[in-house]
Amino acid sequence: MIGRLNHVAIAVPNLNAAVAQYRDVLGAEVTEAVDQPDHGVTVVFVNLPNTKIEFLYPLGESSPIANFLEKNPAGGIHHICYEVDDIIAARDKLKAEGARVLGDGEPKIGAHNKPVLFLHPKDFCGTLVELEQA
């Protein structure tokens, strides 16, 4: 069901420092910051030949990333994202298998302007999983 790894998301306490480190020290191609108000984050993507790294920075005080950074002040890996061909079919299959879909279970539009869902970390080896329709 899952396709290629779309990205690994890292919550960062300082977006500018993270961008500078990856761009200037590692020589990576880094996108401009984009606010995602529906998700409470500002995102930047680091483009790699085989996938992407997504930096997540809190947008507003109620951001879920702010809570993550309170528990992990230095930042860290927040989630991994896999592509699926049909997000509704994937959701229905996962729910039938007992996996928990976070939120109301309906896809939201993610940072790539495609439908996304998140799966409970307790169901996937302690890792928050995002599914994105390819």
N, C-alpha and C positions, 0 to 999 in steps of 0.2 A: 504494500500500500504506500509506504513512504518512498519518496524519490530522493533527489539529491539534497545534501546539506545546503541550505540557503545561507545561513549565517549563524555565528555564535555571538551572543549579546553580552557585553560587559558593562555593568553599572560603574560609572566613574564619578568621583567627588569633584573633579575639576576637568571640565570638558576641554578647555583650551590647552591644558597641560597634556591631556591624553592625545589630542590631535597633534600637538607639536612633537611629542615623543614618537608617534608612529610615522608622521610625515618627515620630520627632520632627522631622527636617529635611525629609523628603520627604512626610510626612503619609500614609504607606501603612498599610494594615491588615496587621498582622503576627500570626501565630499563636503559640501557646505552643510552647516547645521540646519535642521528643519524641525520646527515645533509640531508636535502631534498632540493637540489639546484633548482629543478623545481618549488618549492613552496616558495623559499626564506626563509626557516626556519630550525632551528634545533629543533628536537622533542625529548621528553622524555615521556614515559608513566608510570603512576602510576596504577598498576593493583589492582583492587578491586574485591570482590566476584561477583558483579553483573554488573560491567561496568568498564570503565577506565577513568582516567583524563589524558589529554594530555597537557603537558607544551609546549608552543610555544615560541621560542626565535629567534630574527632576525638573518638571515644569509645573510650578505651583506647589503650595504646601501640602496638598492632599495627594501628591504623586506617590504611586506605589514604589517608585524608585527611591524616594526620600526615606520611606520605611526600611527598605533594603539597606540603604547606606547608613542608617542609624545602627543597624546590627552589624554592618561590615564597613566601617568608616574608610578603609583604604580602597573600597570598591571590590569588584570581583565578577566572576561569571554569573550571569543572571538567568539565561535560558539558551536553549539551542532551537533552531528553527529548521524544520524539514518541509520540503515541498510535497504536495499531494495533487493528483490530477483533478479530483472532485472533492471539495471540502465538505459538502453535505453528506456525500456517501461515506467519506472517512469518518465524520462525526458519528453517523448512525451506526457504523460498524464498531467503532470504539465503545460507544455507549452500550451496545448489545453485548460487548465483551466485558463490561463492568468498569470501563475507564470513566473517570470523572472529567467532564468538560467544565472549565471555569466560567464564571459569569452566568448569563442567562442561556448559554448554549448556542446562541446565534452568532454567526461570524460578524466581525467588525472589519472595517477597512484599515489595513496596516500601513506601514511606512512606504511600501512599494505600490500603494493604491490597489492592493489585491485583498481578498477576504482572508482573515486569519482567525484562528481559535487557539486557546491555551488549554493544556491538559495538566491535571494536578500532579505535582512532583512525587507525591507518595505512590502514584501508580507507575512511575517510570524511573525507578532506581534513584529517587531523591532529586531528580532533575526536572525543572519546569520545561515543558516542551511546547513550542509554538508550531502550529501547522499553517502553511500558507498555500493557497491555491496557485498552482503553476500557471 
